């Protein structure tokens, strides 16, 4: 495969994590009048956000969730309970503010940005509550059992669009960005990506998605296994894996994570699909992990394996597996509360109390 020059140019712009600012945040937490590290992972998350942004007192008032939407040709193989028409229906619901993630995001104070990267249907008639961003690169991907899901050009363009979306949000003043998705068949693409990049047997990383039967799960595993063998993906580079068995939504997510590193934007992972995209991004640019925060751990079997590989600890574990970005926006109020304590709580010195010391 020839050099992906555009991706190399993008990753070369990645900003280094600000360890000095992160250490200042740790010192701030040690002075806040509470038992040391008593807010656990919430404290760690604020420290990491400070290191990402370089701002010792970051602002997370403006939040958004990018919902990357695309169809997958592998649906033709019967690996899902529903067909691709559901993708378009659900996305139209997003634009009207009726989707699960849009309702949750409204409650969390986050804007929703649904993006059409590859929905099979025409999407001209949509709602205006959360307007659809039209960046369609294809009407779904190819059936990867017979040919690579995407062309090299489509992968590169989708990644660049993802990074561009982060840049626009940075310019708009967004301080916290979540990534979600919608696309029937994308637990199949995510499982294929996870198996290849983790070098794990397909059954270990493949779940039932949106309610497959045992027979359906067996078929899903067979299809993924055949594709990995066909393209020799256990020995392939991450961009080749993404091209062969990924999706346009996943490629766009990779761009979002790379964009997080370039534009110093904290990116909240959602479930197993966004985690698979994060894994691919980390394989391309290891430093991109410094700009990722895990919000929850999905019920899908690959989720915990991927987060462990990335060294990310999820803030919540409530058995969710909906996708769309729902787990990511569910964690936003927790981060708001942690930041409020970090910024506004009195210090031991202000209370004239002797500080706790690590023992």
Secondary structure by P-SEA (a helix, b strand, c coil): cccaaaaaaaaaacccccaaaaaaaaaaaaaccccccccaaaaaaaaaaaaaaccccccccbbbbbbbbbcccccccccccccaaaaaaaaaaaaacccaaaaaaaaabbbbbbbccccccccccccccccccccccccccccccccccccaaaaaaaaaaaaaaaaaaaaacccbbbbbbbbcaaaaaaaaaaaaaacccccccccccccccaaaaaaaaaaaaaaaaaaccccccaaaaaaccccaaaaaaaaaaaaaaaabbbbbbccaaaaaaaaaaaaacccccccccccccccccaaaaaaaaaccccccccccccccaaaaaaaaaaaaaaaaaaccccccccccbbbbbcc
